C-alpha cells in the first residue's frame, strides 16, 4: 500500500536529497536515502521544488478550496440546466 506523504515531509525529504546531491551523490543514492523511487523524487521536485513548508501547506489548502468551489459551481450549473428543461414544458 502506498504511503501518503504530507507536504512538510516531502519538503524535508527533498532538502535531504539536495544535501546528498551537493555532496556529490547521485539521484539514485539520494532516492535510496530518503526512501522513495526516482519517479516520486522527480514528481515531488516538480511540484514542491523551491517551496517552503508554509507555502506548501497554503498550496494544499488552496487546492482543496478550489476543488470544493468547482463542485459547487458544477452543482449549480446542473440545477440551472434542470430548471431550464422544466421551464420549456407547458404548465
trRosetta pair geometry for C-beta under 8 A, 3 or more apart (Angstrom, degrees):
i j d omega theta_ij theta_ji phi_ij phi_ji
5 9 4.7 -127 -170 86 94 125
5 10 5.1 110 128 -60 127 89
5 13 7.6 -47 -161 7 148 141
6 9 4.6 95 57 5 79 104
6 10 7.1 -146 93 -8 41 86
7 10 5.5 -54 -146 35 35 114
7 11 6.3 33 158 -18 68 104
7 48 6.6 173 -152 -107 85 132
7 53 7.2 136 120 -147 96 62
7 56 3.7 180 163 147 130 121
7 57 6.1 -174 74 -69 138 52
7 59 7.4 155 -127 61 157 105
7 60 5.6 -138 -31 -34 142 134
8 11 6.0 -54 -149 35 30 108
8 12 6.5 31 152 -18 63 107
8 53 5.0 42 -116 -143 83 110
8 56 6.8 169 -67 83 50 132
8 57 7.2 21 -56 -62 94 99
9 12 5.7 -58 -151 37 32 112
9 13 6.3 27 154 -16 67 107
10 13 5.8 -58 -148 39 30 108
10 14 6.3 31 153 -20 65 106
10 44 5.1 -152 -168 -147 114 124
10 48 5.3 127 122 8 122 170
10 56 7.4 -171 66 -162 110 155
11 14 5.6 -51 -146 35 32 113
11 15 6.5 34 154 -19 63 103
11 48 5.6 -127 -80 166 78 132
11 51 6.4 -98 -103 87 122 91
11 52 7.3 81 -162 -162 153 24
11 53 5.5 -159 66 -84 156 72
11 56 5.7 -141 -46 -19 130 157
12 15 5.8 -55 -152 34 31 111
12 16 6.5 31 151 -18 64 105
13 16 5.5 -51 -147 36 36 114
13 17 6.3 39 152 -20 66 103
13 34 4.2 104 -163 -161 102 131
13 35 7.8 -90 -134 46 132 84
13 36 6.9 79 159 -7 148 128
13 44 7.5 -16 85 147 113 164
14 17 5.5 -52 -148 36 33 113
14 18 6.4 40 150 -24 64 101
14 34 8.0 61 -62 -125 30 167
14 41 7.8 141 -105 -151 77 74
14 44 5.9 -151 -73 130 114 119
14 45 6.3 148 -131 -90 121 71
14 48 6.2 -165 -23 99 156 115
14 49 6.8 -152 -170 -96 149 62
15 18 5.5 -48 -150 30 34 115
15 19 6.8 39 150 -22 63 99
16 19 5.7 -49 -156 28 35 114
16 20 6.8 34 148 -16 64 102
16 30 7.7 152 116 -160 73 88
16 33 6.8 -142 141 118 112 114
16 34 5.5 140 87 -86 122 108
17 20 5.6 -51 -152 35 38 112
17 21 6.3 35 151 -16 68 106
17 27 7.9 33 -174 -141 115 61
17 30 3.9 82 -148 175 84 120
17 31 7.1 37 -119 -66 123 47
17 33 7.2 160 -96 69 66 110
17 34 5.4 -47 -62 -23 97 141
17 41 6.4 157 -132 -142 165 117
18 21 5.6 -56 -146 40 32 110
18 22 6.1 34 154 -22 66 107
18 30 7.9 79 -36 -141 22 141
19 22 5.7 -54 -145 36 29 111
19 23 6.5 24 155 -16 63 107
20 23 5.9 -62 -152 38 29 108
20 25 4.1 -48 164 51 86 145
20 29 5.8 -159 167 112 129 101
20 30 4.0 167 79 -97 135 85
20 33 5.6 164 -75 33 152 153
21 24 7.9 122 -180 -10 31 7
21 25 5.8 -87 -86 66 34 84
21 26 7.9 16 -110 -169 73 8
21 27 7.0 24 -94 -83 112 58
21 30 5.5 -10 -48 -63 86 144
25 29 3.9 -114 -178 84 112 140
25 30 5.7 133 109 -51 124 82
25 33 7.9 13 159 -13 164 137
26 29 4.7 105 53 3 73 100
26 30 7.1 -136 98 -2 42 87
27 30 5.6 -54 -148 38 35 112
27 31 6.2 35 153 -20 67 106
27 38 6.0 70 135 -127 114 107
27 41 6.7 159 -176 108 100 154
28 31 5.8 -53 -144 37 30 110
28 32 6.3 32 155 -20 63 107
28 38 6.6 -35 -93 -73 63 119
29 32 5.8 -56 -149 36 29 112
29 33 6.3 28 154 -20 64 108
30 33 5.7 -57 -149 35 30 112
30 34 6.4 8 160 -1 66 108
30 41 7.0 105 105 -135 106 150
31 34 6.3 -65 -142 48 29 94
31 35 8.0 -134 167 33 54 10
31 36 5.6 -95 -157 77 83 69
31 37 6.4 11 -177 -179 133 15
31 38 5.1 -76 -66 -76 164 61
31 40 7.7 125 -141 62 110 93
31 41 5.0 -92 -96 -40 103 142
32 35 7.5 31 -179 -74 28 36
34 41 7.5 115 65 -96 132 106
36 40 4.1 -105 172 84 118 133
36 41 5.6 146 97 -55 117 79
36 44 7.5 33 126 -8 166 139
37 40 4.8 99 56 6 78 100
37 41 7.0 -135 99 -6 43 87
38 41 5.3 -52 -148 34 37 117
38 42 6.3 32 157 -15 69 104
39 42 6.2 -57 -148 38 28 104
39 43 6.3 27 154 -17 64 110
40 43 5.6 -57 -144 40 31 111
40 44 6.0 31 157 -19 67 108
41 44 5.9 -58 -147 38 25 109
41 45 6.2 25 155 -20 63 109
42 45 5.6 -51 -142 36 32 113
42 46 6.4 36 156 -22 63 104
43 46 5.8 -54 -152 33 29 112
43 47 6.4 12 156 -6 64 111
44 47 6.0 -67 -145 46 30 100
44 48 5.4 -28 179 31 72 114
44 49 7.7 113 127 -47 61 78
45 48 7.0 -68 -111 60 18 74
45 49 4.3 43 -175 -62 61 117
46 49 6.5 17 -71 1 10 117
48 51 5.1 -89 -164 35 64 122
48 56 5.8 22 -132 -106 105 123
51 55 4.5 -139 -163 90 93 120
51 56 4.8 110 132 -60 136 88
51 59 7.1 -51 -138 -10 151 142
52 55 4.8 89 54 9 74 108
52 56 7.2 -143 93 -8 35 89
53 56 5.7 -55 -148 34 32 111
53 57 6.5 33 154 -19 65 104
54 57 5.6 -50 -148 35 35 114
54 58 6.3 35 153 -18 65 106
55 58 5.7 -55 -148 38 32 111
55 59 6.3 37 152 -25 65 105
56 59 5.5 -50 -146 32 32 115
56 60 6.6 31 155 -16 64 103
57 60 6.0 -58 -153 36 30 108
57 61 6.5 30 151 -18 65 107
58 61 5.6 -54 -149 36 34 113
58 62 6.3 33 153 -18 66 106
59 62 5.8 -56 -149 38 30 110
59 63 6.4 33 152 -22 64 104
60 63 5.6 -50 -147 33 33 114
60 64 6.6 34 154 -18 64 102
61 64 5.9 -55 -153 35 32 110
61 65 6.4 30 151 -16 65 108
62 65 5.5 -53 -144 40 34 112
62 66 6.1 39 154 -24 66 105
63 66 5.6 -52 -145 35 30 114
63 67 6.5 31 154 -19 63 104
64 67 5.8 -54 -150 35 31 110
64 68 6.4 32 151 -19 64 106
65 68 5.6 -54 -149 36 32 114
65 69 6.3 29 154 -16 66 107
66 69 5.8 -56 -147 39 30 109
66 70 6.3 33 154 -22 65 105
67 70 5.7 -52 -147 34 31 113
67 71 6.6 33 154 -19 63 103
68 71 5.9 -55 -154 34 31 111
68 72 6.5 30 150 -19 64 106
69 72 5.5 -52 -148 35 36 114
69 73 6.3 35 154 -18 67 104
70 73 5.8 -54 -147 37 31 110
70 74 6.3 29 155 -17 65 107
71 74 5.8 -57 -146 39 30 108
71 75 6.3 32 155 -20 65 106
72 75 5.8 -55 -149 35 29 111
72 76 6.4 26 155 -15 64 107
73 76 5.8 -56 -147 39 31 109
73 77 6.2 33 154 -21 65 107
74 77 5.6 -51 -144 36 32 113
74 78 6.4 35 155 -20 64 104
75 78 5.8 -55 -150 36 30 112
75 79 6.5 32 152 -18 64 105
76 79 5.6 -51 -148 36 34 113
76 80 6.3 37 153 -22 65 104
77 80 5.6 -52 -149 34 32 114
77 81 6.5 31 153 -18 64 104
78 81 5.8 -54 -148 36 32 110
78 82 6.4 33 153 -19 65 105
79 82 5.7 -56 -149 36 31 112
79 83 6.4 29 155 -16 66 107
80 83 5.8 -57 -149 38 30 109
80 84 6.4 31 153 -21 65 106
81 84 5.6 -52 -147 34 33 112
81 85 6.5 33 154 -19 64 104
82 85 5.8 -55 -151 35 31 111
82 86 6.4 28 152 -17 65 108
83 86 5.6 -55 -145 39 33 111
83 87 6.2 35 155 -24 66 107
84 87 5.7 -53 -145 34 31 112
84 88 7.0 41 153 -31 61 98
85 88 6.0 -47 -160 17 33 114
85 89 7.9 35 148 -21 58 97
86 89 6.2 -49 -168 20 42 112
